[in-house]
């Protein structure tokens, strides 16, 4: 079946909800075109589905009484599936990115220590003794290769000094104009990758805020934070998006989602809002 995003009375209302709750996770931004500011719009207007999957989504929408935002639900499912596929295509790539993020702070500290120690053993350009001051003995370049002969090592003190000094000068010419500050804030360069790896959490929070802040789902369990009624709804949308949630059974999946939502400081407190109108 071919689903087409319709326009009509509900379009502007659904678009407002879309922009309000999904701008960050879907990276929705205003654009500039011929000196005119263009507001974010729905990204997808056609979704091709099998009849069975289409019927499943329609039953889901009726079960949670989301008919007023039907088009928005289809948009969210299609966009999230596409984003997740683009962000995390392959377990190896995901693990590689996470490893880089986990290591970058330590790596930046190491780089800072190398520059500091190099400054303590500067070799004058007119030094003809060719003696290597105590400290750095070599710079070794290790490549991903089975043949260890591919690894390269530099031992000349002047070359090593030029390499370290060149790296320091490069940092000095960056926006902060201070190599120490550049290395201190260097891990922030990985913020975009960190966002990709946390897509599931951001998406879960956006859905929760949509249902609660948009007053779309009635909450019966006011004595419990993050009720199962909403956790179940979010889990079903994740399934439609083909986004996995842990390896546990149903209750375990709800717990994972609840932890994602609970850890985020941007979540809307459902006790502060009214029931759906």
Residue frames as qw, qx, qy, qz and C-alpha x, y, z in Angstrom:
[[0.000, 0.888, 0.461, 0.000, 0.00, 0.00, 0.00],
 [0.393, 0.359, -0.010, 0.846, 1.10, 3.55, -0.68],
 [0.286, -0.771, -0.454, 0.343, 0.64, 5.95, 2.22],
 [0.323, 0.527, 0.106, 0.779, 0.71, 9.65, 1.36],
 [0.230, -0.337, -0.453, 0.793, 1.09, 12.38, 3.93],
 [0.078, 0.741, 0.593, 0.305, -2.10, 14.38, 3.66],
 [0.130, 0.095, -0.162, 0.974, -2.59, 18.10, 4.05],
 [0.333, -0.630, -0.593, -0.375, -5.57, 19.71, 5.70],
 [0.396, -0.823, -0.021, -0.407, -6.77, 21.18, 8.95],
 [0.847, -0.517, 0.066, 0.106, -4.63, 18.90, 11.07],
 [0.768, 0.429, -0.117, 0.461, -1.46, 19.52, 9.08],
 [0.103, 0.740, -0.274, 0.606, -0.30, 22.65, 10.92],
 [0.688, -0.602, 0.229, -0.335, -1.07, 21.20, 14.33],
 [0.981, -0.065, 0.080, 0.162, 0.84, 18.00, 13.58],
 [0.604, 0.571, -0.161, 0.532, 3.74, 19.95, 12.09],
 [0.220, -0.785, 0.276, -0.509, 3.94, 22.04, 15.26],
 [0.867, -0.422, 0.236, -0.119, 4.14, 18.89, 17.39],
 [0.909, 0.280, -0.003, 0.310, 6.74, 17.46, 15.03],
 [0.365, 0.684, -0.230, 0.588, 8.98, 20.53, 15.25],
 [0.455, -0.734, 0.237, -0.446, 8.43, 21.01, 19.00],
 [0.822, -0.415, 0.365, -0.137, 9.36, 17.49, 20.08],
 [0.918, 0.110, 0.284, 0.256, 11.60, 16.14, 17.30],
 [0.307, 0.933, -0.183, 0.037, 13.77, 19.09, 16.21],
 [0.280, -0.732, 0.622, -0.002, 16.80, 17.82, 18.10],
 [0.703, -0.127, 0.699, 0.035, 16.59, 14.09, 17.46],
 [0.695, 0.524, 0.458, 0.183, 15.76, 14.53, 13.74],
 [0.416, -0.263, 0.212, 0.844, 18.01, 17.58, 13.34],
 [0.231, 0.773, 0.535, 0.250, 15.23, 19.84, 12.07],
 [0.336, -0.410, -0.039, 0.847, 16.51, 23.34, 11.34],
 [0.345, 0.858, 0.193, -0.329, 15.36, 26.52, 9.72],
 [0.654, 0.088, 0.412, 0.628, 17.02, 27.05, 6.35],
 [0.054, 0.697, -0.046, -0.713, 17.85, 30.18, 4.37],
 [0.514, 0.332, 0.669, 0.421, 16.72, 30.39, 0.76],
 [0.216, 0.563, 0.342, 0.721, 17.00, 33.59, -1.34],
 [0.016, 0.255, -0.326, 0.910, 17.17, 35.72, 1.82],
 [0.679, -0.334, -0.158, -0.635, 14.01, 33.99, 3.05],
 [0.221, -0.305, 0.847, -0.374, 13.85, 31.87, 6.21],
 [0.686, -0.045, -0.574, -0.445, 12.23, 28.49, 5.57],
 [0.596, -0.410, 0.497, -0.479, 10.75, 26.75, 8.61],
 [0.148, -0.191, 0.969, 0.048, 11.19, 22.98, 9.09],
 [0.721, 0.120, -0.193, -0.655, 8.70, 20.82, 7.25],
 [0.909, -0.074, 0.387, -0.132, 7.76, 17.16, 7.20],
 [0.163, -0.564, 0.710, 0.388, 10.62, 15.22, 5.64],
 [0.126, 0.020, 0.954, 0.271, 8.67, 12.33, 4.13],
 [0.516, 0.221, 0.045, -0.826, 5.49, 12.49, 2.07],
 [0.844, 0.165, -0.344, -0.377, 5.29, 8.94, 0.74],
 [0.343, -0.413, 0.823, -0.187, 5.83, 5.65, 2.52],
 [0.710, 0.152, -0.561, -0.398, 5.47, 2.33, 0.72],
 [0.413, -0.313, 0.744, -0.422, 4.32, -0.43, 3.08],
 [0.199, -0.103, -0.953, -0.205, 3.12, -4.00, 2.86],
 [0.506, -0.476, -0.387, -0.607, -0.58, -4.40, 3.53],
 [0.726, -0.409, -0.521, 0.184, 0.04, -6.28, 6.77],
 [0.455, -0.121, -0.290, 0.833, 2.43, -3.65, 8.15],
 [0.134, -0.321, -0.176, -0.921, 0.10, -0.83, 7.14],
 [0.628, -0.500, -0.459, -0.380, -2.79, -2.52, 8.96],
 [0.673, -0.299, -0.483, 0.475, -0.61, -3.08, 12.04],
 [0.232, 0.037, -0.151, 0.960, 0.22, 0.62, 12.25],
 [0.361, -0.391, -0.313, -0.787, -3.42, 1.59, 11.72],
 [0.707, -0.470, -0.524, -0.061, -4.50, -0.74, 14.56],
 [0.542, -0.169, -0.374, 0.733, -1.78, 0.74, 16.76],
 [0.005, -0.217, -0.043, -0.975, -3.04, 4.27, 16.05],
 [0.556, -0.453, -0.390, -0.578, -6.62, 3.29, 16.90],
 [0.714, -0.329, -0.567, 0.244, -5.59, 1.39, 20.05],
 [0.429, -0.279, -0.307, 0.802, -3.90, 4.47, 21.52],
 [0.122, 0.872, 0.457, -0.128, -6.50, 6.88, 20.08],
 [0.345, -0.486, 0.257, 0.761, -3.93, 8.76, 18.00],
 [0.489, 0.592, 0.586, 0.260, -6.15, 9.33, 14.97],
 [0.072, 0.980, 0.110, -0.148, -5.70, 13.12, 15.22],
 [0.113, -0.799, 0.524, 0.272, -1.97, 12.70, 14.66],
 [0.921, 0.181, 0.344, 0.021, -2.12, 9.77, 12.26],
 [0.634, 0.733, -0.111, 0.221, 0.06, 11.40, 9.60],
 [0.133, -0.830, 0.483, -0.246, 2.57, 12.43, 12.24],
 [0.796, -0.320, 0.508, -0.078, 2.91, 8.83, 13.47],
 [0.875, 0.404, 0.195, 0.180, 3.68, 7.60, 9.96],
 [0.322, 0.870, -0.246, 0.281, 6.20, 10.43, 9.52],
 [0.433, -0.717, 0.509, -0.198, 7.92, 9.63, 12.83],
 [0.899, -0.089, 0.427, 0.026, 8.20, 5.91, 12.06],
 [0.774, 0.573, 0.092, 0.252, 9.63, 6.46, 8.57],
 [0.162, 0.888, -0.296, 0.312, 12.05, 9.21, 9.62],
 [0.581, -0.630, 0.491, -0.155, 13.33, 7.35, 12.70],
 [0.933, 0.075, 0.332, 0.120, 13.95, 4.17, 10.72],
 [0.626, 0.708, -0.035, 0.325, 15.91, 6.12, 8.12],
 [0.113, -0.871, 0.374, -0.299, 17.94, 8.03, 10.73],
 [0.764, -0.451, 0.454, -0.079, 18.77, 4.91, 12.70],
 [0.907, 0.292, 0.220, 0.210, 19.92, 3.10, 9.57],
 [0.443, 0.801, -0.144, 0.376, 22.14, 6.01, 8.53],
 [0.312, -0.814, 0.392, -0.295, 23.60, 6.54, 12.02],
 [0.543, -0.437, 0.703, -0.139, 24.29, 2.98, 13.04],
 [0.841, 0.407, -0.241, -0.265, 24.91, 0.95, 9.91],
 [0.775, 0.256, -0.538, 0.210, 26.74, -2.07, 11.27],
 [0.744, -0.652, -0.124, 0.074, 27.77, -3.19, 14.75],
 [0.748, -0.009, -0.026, 0.663, 31.47, -2.79, 13.96],
 [0.187, 0.558, 0.089, 0.804, 31.04, 0.89, 13.08],
 [0.511, -0.759, -0.168, -0.368, 28.98, 1.47, 16.22],
 [0.835, -0.459, -0.081, 0.293, 31.60, -0.15, 18.47],
 [0.616, 0.227, 0.037, 0.754, 34.40, 1.71, 16.69],
 [0.046, -0.700, -0.106, -0.705, 32.71, 5.07, 17.26],
 [0.676, -0.708, -0.124, -0.167, 31.98, 4.29, 20.91],
 [0.840, -0.197, -0.066, 0.500, 35.60, 3.26, 21.46],
 [0.392, 0.440, 0.040, 0.807, 36.80, 6.56, 20.02],
 [0.323, -0.753, -0.107, -0.564, 34.50, 8.54, 22.29],
 [0.823, -0.552, -0.119, 0.061, 35.55, 6.55, 25.36],
 [0.804, -0.090, 0.007, 0.588, 39.25, 7.10, 24.59],
 [0.355, 0.735, 0.118, 0.566, 39.37, 10.70, 23.40],
 [0.373, -0.906, 0.070, -0.187, 39.69, 12.38, 26.82],
 [0.803, -0.441, 0.280, 0.285, 42.65, 10.19, 27.74],
 [0.709, 0.355, 0.278, 0.542, 44.19, 10.68, 24.30],
 [0.106, 0.899, 0.068, 0.418, 43.92, 14.47, 24.63],
 [0.572, -0.796, 0.197, 0.014, 45.68, 14.32, 28.01],
 [0.840, -0.106, 0.311, 0.431, 48.48, 12.25, 26.49],
 [0.500, 0.643, 0.211, 0.541, 48.91, 14.77, 23.66],
 [0.197, -0.944, 0.036, -0.262, 49.08, 17.59, 26.21],
 [0.743, -0.582, 0.268, 0.192, 51.76, 15.78, 28.22],
 [0.787, 0.216, 0.282, 0.505, 53.83, 15.17, 25.08],
 [0.269, 0.815, 0.094, 0.505, 53.83, 18.87, 24.17],
 [0.448, -0.874, 0.126, -0.138, 54.65, 19.92, 27.74],
 [0.819, -0.371, 0.308, 0.313, 57.61, 17.52, 27.94],
 [0.675, 0.458, 0.249, 0.523, 58.82, 18.55, 24.49],
 [0.036, 0.936, 0.012, 0.350, 58.89, 22.19, 25.58],
 [0.622, -0.742, 0.246, 0.051, 61.26, 21.21, 28.38],
 [0.695, -0.256, 0.512, 0.436, 63.80, 19.78, 25.97],
 [0.512, 0.845, 0.059, -0.139, 63.84, 22.24, 23.06],
 [0.770, -0.073, 0.297, 0.560, 66.85, 21.68, 20.80],
 [0.030, 0.778, -0.137, -0.613, 68.49, 24.88, 19.55],
 [0.768, 0.629, 0.069, -0.098, 68.64, 25.06, 15.76],
 [0.351, 0.791, -0.488, 0.118, 72.42, 25.64, 15.87],
 [0.692, -0.474, 0.529, -0.128, 73.08, 22.66, 18.12],
 [0.588, 0.548, -0.568, -0.179, 75.74, 20.59, 16.35],
 [0.276, -0.420, 0.824, -0.261, 76.27, 18.04, 19.11],
 [0.632, 0.017, -0.634, -0.445, 73.48, 15.79, 17.83],
 [0.095, 0.011, -0.884, 0.457, 72.93, 14.71, 21.42],
 [0.436, -0.488, -0.587, -0.477, 69.38, 13.70, 22.34],
 [0.241, -0.405, 0.460, -0.752, 68.23, 15.31, 25.59],
 [0.065, 0.095, 0.952, -0.284, 66.64, 12.92, 28.14],
 [0.502, 0.333, 0.315, -0.734, 63.03, 12.23, 27.31],
 [0.798, 0.471, 0.112, -0.358, 61.55, 11.44, 23.88],
 [0.492, -0.348, 0.719, 0.347, 63.47, 8.64, 22.17],
 [0.097, 0.054, 0.788, 0.605, 61.33, 8.04, 19.13],
 [0.569, 0.277, 0.175, -0.754, 57.99, 8.61, 17.45],
 [0.207, -0.021, 0.954, 0.218, 56.50, 5.40, 16.16],
 [0.579, 0.211, -0.143, -0.775, 53.73, 5.10, 13.56],
 [0.308, 0.000, 0.949, -0.067, 51.87, 1.81, 13.87],
 [0.472, 0.157, -0.391, -0.774, 49.62, 0.85, 10.93],
 [0.798, 0.041, 0.447, -0.403, 46.77, -1.65, 10.76],
 [0.636, 0.522, -0.523, -0.223, 48.69, -4.27, 8.87],
 [0.982, -0.189, -0.007, 0.014, 49.64, -7.90, 9.34],
 [0.754, 0.327, -0.170, 0.544, 53.18, -7.07, 8.26],
 [0.492, -0.776, -0.158, 0.361, 55.00, -5.42, 11.18],
 [0.543, -0.048, 0.251, 0.800, 57.58, -4.05, 8.76],
 [0.101, 0.716, 0.435, 0.537, 54.95, -1.51, 7.70],
 [0.427, -0.854, -0.224, 0.194, 55.35, 0.25, 11.06],
 [0.487, 0.620, -0.110, 0.605, 57.64, 3.29, 10.90],
 [0.596, -0.680, -0.225, 0.362, 59.81, 4.87, 13.57],
 [0.316, 0.810, -0.101, 0.483, 61.47, 8.29, 13.68],
 [0.750, -0.454, -0.241, 0.416, 64.43, 8.74, 16.02],
 [0.430, 0.337, -0.013, 0.838, 66.10, 11.90, 14.77],
 [0.217, -0.512, -0.516, 0.652, 65.71, 14.59, 17.50],
 [0.062, 0.241, -0.152, -0.956, 65.23, 17.48, 15.07],
 [0.314, -0.188, -0.722, -0.587, 62.53, 15.64, 13.09],
 [0.348, -0.486, -0.781, 0.181, 60.73, 14.66, 16.29],
 [0.143, -0.430, -0.294, 0.842, 60.93, 18.23, 17.55],
 [0.167, 0.080, -0.394, -0.900, 59.49, 19.51, 14.26],
 [0.342, -0.333, -0.820, -0.318, 56.61, 17.02, 14.43],
 [0.316, -0.552, -0.654, 0.410, 55.62, 17.93, 17.99],
 [0.094, -0.383, -0.065, 0.917, 56.13, 21.66, 17.39],
 [0.174, -0.077, -0.589, -0.786, 54.10, 21.50, 14.18],
 [0.338, -0.489, -0.799, -0.089, 51.23, 19.85, 16.05],
 [0.263, -0.548, -0.439, 0.662, 51.41, 22.52, 18.76],
 [0.011, -0.231, 0.209, 0.950, 51.43, 25.34, 16.19],
 [0.222, -0.296, -0.755, -0.541, 48.44, 23.78, 14.45],
 [0.332, -0.608, -0.695, 0.193, 46.48, 23.87, 17.73],
 [0.226, -0.452, -0.177, 0.845, 47.62, 27.45, 18.40],
 [0.080, 0.077, -0.419, -0.901, 46.08, 28.50, 15.06],
 [0.160, -0.471, -0.848, -0.182, 42.65, 27.06, 15.89],
 [0.196, -0.759, -0.362, -0.504, 39.71, 29.14, 17.13],
 [0.619, -0.755, -0.192, 0.103, 40.81, 29.29, 20.80],
 [0.360, 0.803, -0.314, 0.356, 44.38, 30.33, 19.88],
 [0.353, -0.613, 0.623, -0.334, 45.72, 28.30, 22.80],
 [0.526, 0.215, -0.809, -0.153, 46.96, 24.75, 22.40],
 [0.016, 0.007, -0.869, 0.495, 46.13, 23.79, 26.00],
 [0.495, 0.259, 0.345, -0.754, 42.54, 25.02, 25.71],
 [0.612, 0.324, -0.489, -0.530, 42.18, 23.31, 22.32],
 [0.396, 0.121, -0.908, 0.061, 43.17, 19.95, 23.81],
 [0.183, 0.082, 0.706, -0.679, 40.98, 20.52, 26.87],
 [0.584, 0.377, 0.263, -0.669, 37.90, 21.01, 24.68],
 [0.191, 0.328, -0.795, -0.474, 39.00, 18.58, 21.94],
 [0.149, 0.185, 0.966, -0.102, 36.54, 15.85, 23.08],
 [0.392, 0.539, 0.351, -0.658, 33.67, 18.21, 22.16],
 [0.283, 0.403, -0.596, -0.634, 34.50, 17.50, 18.51],
 [0.135, -0.041, -0.983, -0.117, 32.92, 14.09, 19.11],
 [0.365, 0.202, 0.493, -0.764, 29.58, 15.51, 20.25],
 [0.634, 0.292, -0.278, -0.660, 27.92, 14.73, 16.92],
 [0.498, 0.158, -0.849, -0.079, 29.08, 11.10, 17.07],
 [0.030, 0.047, 0.808, -0.587, 27.94, 10.86, 20.68],
 [0.527, 0.227, 0.169, -0.801, 24.52, 12.09, 19.59],
 [0.632, 0.237, -0.595, -0.435, 24.36, 9.36, 16.94],
 [0.352, 0.079, -0.909, 0.207, 25.20, 6.65, 19.46],
 [0.103, 0.222, 0.695, -0.676, 22.52, 7.94, 21.84],
 [0.310, -0.077, -0.463, -0.827, 19.87, 8.18, 19.13],
 [0.433, -0.360, -0.819, -0.112, 17.69, 5.54, 20.79],
 [0.275, -0.440, -0.572, 0.635, 17.58, 7.46, 24.05],
 [0.063, 0.225, -0.051, -0.971, 16.89, 10.81, 22.38],
 [0.351, -0.152, -0.661, -0.645, 14.17, 9.23, 20.25],
 [0.395, -0.425, -0.802, 0.141, 12.50, 7.61, 23.28],
 [0.163, -0.414, -0.380, 0.811, 12.54, 10.93, 25.14],
 [0.172, 0.088, -0.320, -0.927, 11.07, 12.76, 22.13],
 [0.407, -0.297, -0.771, -0.390, 8.24, 10.22, 21.91],
 [0.351, -0.457, -0.694, 0.432, 7.56, 10.45, 25.64],
 [0.057, -0.341, -0.153, 0.926, 7.45, 14.25, 25.53],
 [0.253, -0.081, -0.552, -0.790, 5.16, 14.11, 22.49],
 [0.436, -0.402, -0.785, -0.178, 2.63, 11.86, 24.21],
 [0.377, -0.532, -0.550, 0.522, 2.81, 13.67, 27.55],
 [0.121, -0.354, -0.015, 0.927, 3.45, 17.27, 26.53],
 [0.218, -0.034, -0.543, -0.810, 1.11, 16.99, 23.55],
 [0.518, 0.050, 0.534, -0.667, -1.59, 15.44, 25.79],
 [0.543, 0.241, -0.604, -0.532, -2.08, 12.59, 23.34],
 [0.588, -0.090, -0.804, 0.005, -2.28, 9.62, 25.71],
 [0.602, -0.655, -0.020, -0.457, -4.35, 9.38, 28.87],
 [0.312, 0.358, -0.768, 0.431, -2.27, 8.53, 31.93],
 [0.738, -0.479, -0.334, -0.338, -3.97, 6.28, 34.48],
 [0.823, -0.263, -0.338, 0.374, -0.96, 5.47, 36.67],
 [0.044, 0.889, -0.108, 0.443, -0.31, 8.87, 38.23],
 [0.676, -0.692, 0.246, -0.060, 1.23, 7.24, 41.29],
 [0.840, -0.116, 0.353, 0.396, 3.99, 5.70, 39.15],
 [0.030, 0.746, -0.333, -0.575, 6.65, 7.65, 37.24],
 [0.240, 0.418, -0.714, -0.508, 6.85, 6.87, 33.53],
 [0.747, 0.049, 0.489, -0.447, 3.81, 4.54, 33.39],
 [0.480, -0.043, 0.833, 0.272, 3.78, 1.29, 31.43],
 [0.520, 0.698, 0.469, -0.154, 1.01, 2.58, 29.18],
 [0.281, 0.911, -0.217, -0.211, 3.43, 5.03, 27.58],
 [0.320, -0.534, 0.754, 0.211, 6.44, 2.70, 27.79],
 [0.615, 0.232, 0.751, 0.060, 4.47, 0.10, 25.84],
 [0.483, 0.836, 0.211, -0.150, 3.43, 2.64, 23.22],
 [0.031, 0.847, -0.479, -0.229, 7.05, 3.77, 22.75],
 [0.483, -0.274, 0.818, 0.152, 8.22, 0.14, 22.50],
 [0.644, 0.487, 0.589, -0.008, 5.70, -0.58, 19.74],
 [0.364, 0.914, -0.078, -0.158, 6.87, 2.43, 17.74],
 [0.227, -0.659, 0.688, 0.203, 10.47, 1.23, 18.11],
 [0.616, 0.073, 0.779, 0.090, 9.35, -2.11, 16.67],
 [0.570, 0.755, 0.318, -0.067, 7.73, -0.40, 13.67],
 [0.153, 0.924, -0.329, -0.124, 10.99, 1.51, 13.15],
 [0.930, 0.188, -0.252, 0.191, 12.99, -1.77, 13.34],
 [0.082, 0.695, -0.499, 0.511, 15.03, -0.29, 16.19],
 [0.705, -0.178, -0.670, 0.150, 16.04, -2.95, 18.75],
 [0.379, -0.716, 0.242, -0.535, 15.59, -2.41, 22.50],
 [0.408, -0.480, 0.727, -0.273, 17.86, -4.69, 24.50],
 [0.384, 0.158, -0.881, -0.227, 17.52, -8.46, 24.51],
 [0.173, 0.067, 0.822, -0.538, 15.06, -9.00, 27.37],
 [0.038, 0.517, 0.841, 0.154, 11.38, -9.83, 27.30],
 [0.029, -0.773, -0.415, -0.479, 8.57, -7.27, 27.32],
 [0.479, -0.857, -0.165, 0.090, 9.00, -5.98, 30.88],
 [0.667, -0.324, 0.168, 0.650, 12.74, -5.72, 30.37],
 [0.344, 0.439, 0.385, 0.736, 12.19, -3.55, 27.28],
 [0.226, -0.880, -0.308, -0.281, 9.95, -1.22, 29.24],
 [0.643, -0.671, -0.026, 0.368, 12.67, -0.92, 31.88],
 [0.583, 0.032, 0.277, 0.763, 15.25, 0.03, 29.26],
 [0.098, 0.662, 0.372, 0.643, 13.00, 2.76, 27.87],
 [0.456, -0.852, -0.251, -0.050, 12.14, 3.99, 31.37],
 [0.674, -0.450, 0.067, 0.582, 15.85, 4.29, 32.17],
 [0.414, 0.309, 0.331, 0.790, 16.47, 6.27, 28.98],
 [0.134, -0.779, -0.346, -0.506, 13.67, 8.68, 29.80],
 [0.621, -0.743, -0.207, 0.140, 14.57, 8.92, 33.48],
 [0.673, -0.250, 0.083, 0.691, 18.19, 9.87, 32.71],
 [0.307, 0.451, 0.324, 0.773, 17.26, 12.78, 30.45],
 [0.139, -0.400, -0.408, 0.808, 16.85, 16.23, 31.98],
 [0.200, 0.075, -0.311, -0.926, 14.66, 17.42, 29.10],
 [0.191, -0.343, -0.903, -0.173, 11.82, 15.06, 29.85],
 [0.366, -0.411, -0.076, -0.831, 8.43, 16.60, 30.64],
 [0.078, -0.001, 0.856, -0.510, 7.01, 15.68, 34.04],
 [0.254, -0.360, -0.758, -0.481, 3.61, 14.11, 33.36],
 [0.272, -0.555, -0.678, 0.397, 2.29, 15.11, 36.84],
 [0.094, -0.407, -0.075, 0.905, 2.39, 18.75, 35.72],
 [0.203, 0.042, -0.524, -0.826, -0.05, 18.41, 32.81],
 [0.656, 0.120, 0.317, -0.674, -3.72, 17.75, 32.28],
 [0.615, 0.150, 0.772, 0.059, -5.33, 14.73, 30.69],
 [0.187, 0.132, 0.640, 0.733, -5.93, 14.69, 26.93],
 [0.324, 0.233, 0.130, -0.908, -8.63, 17.09, 25.84]]
